[in-house]
Amino acid sequence: MKTDKDDNAVASLTKREYFAAKALQGILRTIPIEDLKYSLESVIPLLAIKYADMLIEELNKTDK
């Protein structure tokens, strides 16, 4: 079964949104608080979305 980034994961979140939120949680745990302001305004949200897309792509590769 293929997974689609727009399929619902939980409640009103798509799988892509859910995976990106989880990736963002992990990323934010590793960044010193003093660096957050600059990091959030730049690459961190984009990185979380990229990780979500990569996970969906990988899940579709290993689909049986």
N, C-alpha and C positions, 0 to 999 in steps of 0.2 A: 504494500500500500504506500503510495507516494504521499509525502507531506507537502502541503502548500503553505507559503508564508502567510496567506490570508485566512487559513482555517482557524477557527476558534480554539484556543488552548484552555482558557478558564474564563468564566463569566463573559465580559465584553472585550477581552484582549485577544488579539490574533496570536498565532504561534510566534510570529516575528517580534511582536511587541513584548510578549512574555519572555522569550529567549533574550532579547536585548536588555530587558529589565534585570534579569538574572546576571547577565554578563556585567552590566553596570554595577550591580552590587559587589561583585567580586573585584572589579577594577578599583572601585572607591575604597575598598578595605586596605588596599596596598599603597595608597597615596597619602603622604604626610598632609595634615590639615592645612598647613601654611601654603601648600602648593595647589590646593583644590580650586581656589578662585580662578586662577589662570588656566588650569587644566580643564575645568568644566566649560569654559568659554571657547575652548579650541577643539582638541581631538578626542576627548573621552567619549562624548555621545556618539561621534562617528565610529569610534572603535567598537563600542558596544553593539551598534547596528551591524557592523561588518562581521563581528563574531557570530551574531545571530544568523546572518545570511550564510556564513560558512558552515554553521551547524546544520541548517536546513539542507544545504547542498550535500553535505556528507551523509546525512540521514537518507537522502534519496539515492545516493550511490550504493549504500549497503542494503537497500530495500530488497526483500525477497518475495 
